[in-house]
Amino acid sequence: MVDDERKLIRFHGRPLDLSRIEYRLLKVLVERPGRVFSRDELMERAWDDPAASFDRTVDAHVKTLRAKLRAIAPDEDPIVTHRGMGYSLREQA
């Protein structure tokens, strides 16, 4: 659940302690489950100045997000890596 006014995202009812970039990145994924976003698209949507970062910076932030999500639900990995394409949020069955 995304609470945009509070800049808060909950996972299994628990609030995530996210940096500004992590919040923006996860919000992009949450708003379009199943849609694959390229690293460049994610940078355009989550960074203030995408040109100042490298595309592999997205990978580092996704890794941190995954760790925070696993801390709440160790058996779940809602962020899907699409090799050579980017990332998506797993759609709920």
C-alpha positions in Angstrom: 0.0 0.0 0.0 1.3 3.4 -1.0 0.5 6.5 1.1 1.8 9.3 -1.1 0.9 12.0 1.3 3.2 10.5 4.0 5.7 9.1 1.5 5.2 5.7 3.1 4.8 2.2 1.6 3.6 -0.7 3.6 4.4 -4.4 2.9 2.2 -6.9 4.6 0.8 -4.1 6.7 4.3 -3.0 8.0 5.8 0.3 7.1 9.1 0.1 5.2 12.0 2.4 6.2 12.9 3.7 2.8 15.3 6.3 1.4 13.8 8.9 -1.0 15.2 7.0 -4.0 14.0 3.6 -2.6 10.5 5.1 -2.1 10.3 6.5 -5.6 11.7 3.3 -7.1 9.3 1.0 -5.3 6.3 3.4 -5.9 7.0 3.1 -9.7 6.9 -0.7 -9.5 3.9 -0.8 -7.2 1.8 1.4 -9.4 2.2 -1.0 -12.4 2.6 -4.6 -11.3 3.8 -6.9 -14.0 5.1 -4.1 -16.2 8.8 -4.4 -16.9 10.7 -1.1 -16.5 14.2 -0.7 -17.9 16.9 0.7 -15.7 16.8 3.9 -17.7 13.0 4.2 -17.2 13.4 3.7 -13.5 16.2 6.3 -13.2 14.0 8.8 -15.1 11.2 8.3 -12.7 13.0 7.9 -9.4 16.1 10.2 -9.6 16.2 13.9 -9.5 19.1 14.0 -11.9 19.3 10.6 -13.7 22.3 11.7 -15.8 24.4 12.0 -12.6 24.0 8.2 -11.9 25.0 5.0 -13.6 22.3 2.4 -14.6 23.9 -0.1 -12.2 22.9 2.2 -9.4 19.4 0.9 -9.9 20.6 -2.6 -9.3 22.1 -1.5 -5.9 18.9 0.1 -4.8 16.8 -2.9 -5.9 19.2 -5.1 -3.9 18.6 -3.0 -0.8 14.8 -3.0 -1.4 14.8 -6.7 -1.7 16.6 -7.0 1.7 14.0 -4.7 3.3 11.1 -6.7 1.9 12.7 -10.0 2.9 13.1 -8.7 6.4 9.3 -8.7 6.6 8.5 -11.7 4.4 11.6 -13.9 4.0 9.9 -16.4 1.6 8.8 -13.7 -0.8 10.6 -11.9 -3.6 8.1 -9.5 -5.1 10.7 -7.8 -7.4 11.4 -9.7 -10.5 14.6 -9.3 -12.5 14.2 -9.6 -16.3 17.7 -10.2 -17.6 18.8 -7.6 -20.1 15.5 -5.8 -19.8 14.9 -4.4 -16.2 12.6 -5.0 -13.3 9.0 -5.5 -12.5 6.8 -6.1 -9.4 5.4 -9.6 -9.3 1.6 -9.6 -10.0 -0.6 -11.1 -7.3 -2.3 -14.3 -8.3 
